[in-house]
Amino acid sequence: MAKNRKKKGPAPRKKTPISTDKMPKKQQTTVDEKETGKKLKTGIITAIVIVVIIAVLLIFALVLSNKGVSQSTENSNTQSSLASGETVIDETKTYYADIDIKDYGKITVELDYESAPKTVENFVKLANSKFYDGLTFHRIIEGFMMQGGQAKEGMEEPETIVGEFSANGFNNTISHTRGTISMARTGADMNSASSQFFIVHEDSLFLDGQYAAFGHVTEGIDVVDKVCTDAKPTDDNGTIPEDEQPIINSITVRTVDK
């Protein structure tokens, strides 16, 4: 694009420069009034243009702002049910998890948000994101517990959560009685729980205060019995051969009003 160049007008005629000092008083006043009127008119027009521009910019900004809020709300609602987002628990409702195990049936667990809020939020988030679908119960000891939810090779391991139990400074009074669901963790690391959980087969009170229990079985304890009695672990640690591990078809979370 060519640069804007100052256009040359016709050459001015030679004339004596006008000096307001040499004008008669009446003529000088007339010229001053005309100049003042011009400046005033120009100032008013400029002010109107500025006001119009500001108004247009404000309207445009408001439209963008409203659009952003809508998108942000949609994204937030979507993420609340995904692993990458935070799960907001409605404390006016009771949460249940239906654990469907291939060839065995369904175990229904009532989740105790008041006793272990972070643990319940984490479990609900993973269940809603379908993380557990297709995983297995890989460690089972009859008379003790059945443990599952370990990420398969190639899956991204979920983030660890704080251990909500008394030995870690939390007032969690749930006891590890028959049918209790609780979080597994790694050795002495109290804040190493992520996705693996276990369901107690028979009372195991020695676990109290050491593991984050977060609910109990309300239906399907017979399924727990069947899984545990069928198990044929290969060692004292309850290791189940990969091709014999009971498969979790799905874990579905639902709510009812309190």
HELIX and SHEET records of a PDB file:
HELIX    1   1 THR A   20  LYS A   22  5                                   3    
HELIX    2   2 LYS A   25  GLN A   79  1                                  55    
HELIX    3   3 PRO A  117  ASN A  128  1                                  12    
HELIX    4   4 SER A  166  ASN A  168  5                                   3    
HELIX    5   5 LEU A  205  LEU A  207  5                                   3    
HELIX    6   6 ILE A  221  ASP A  230  1                                  10    
HELIX    7   7 GLU A  242  GLU A  244  5                                   3    
SHEET    1   A 8 PHE A 137  ILE A 141  0                                        
SHEET    2   A 8 MET A 145  GLY A 148 -1                                        
SHEET    3   A 8 PHE A 197  VAL A 200 -1                                        
SHEET    4   A 8 THR A 180  MET A 183 -1                                        
SHEET    5   A 8 ALA A 213  GLU A 219 -1                                        
SHEET    6   A 8 GLY A 105  LEU A 111 -1                                        
SHEET    7   A 8 LYS A  93  ILE A 101 -1                                        
SHEET    8   A 8 ILE A 248  ASP A 257 -1                                        
END                                                                             
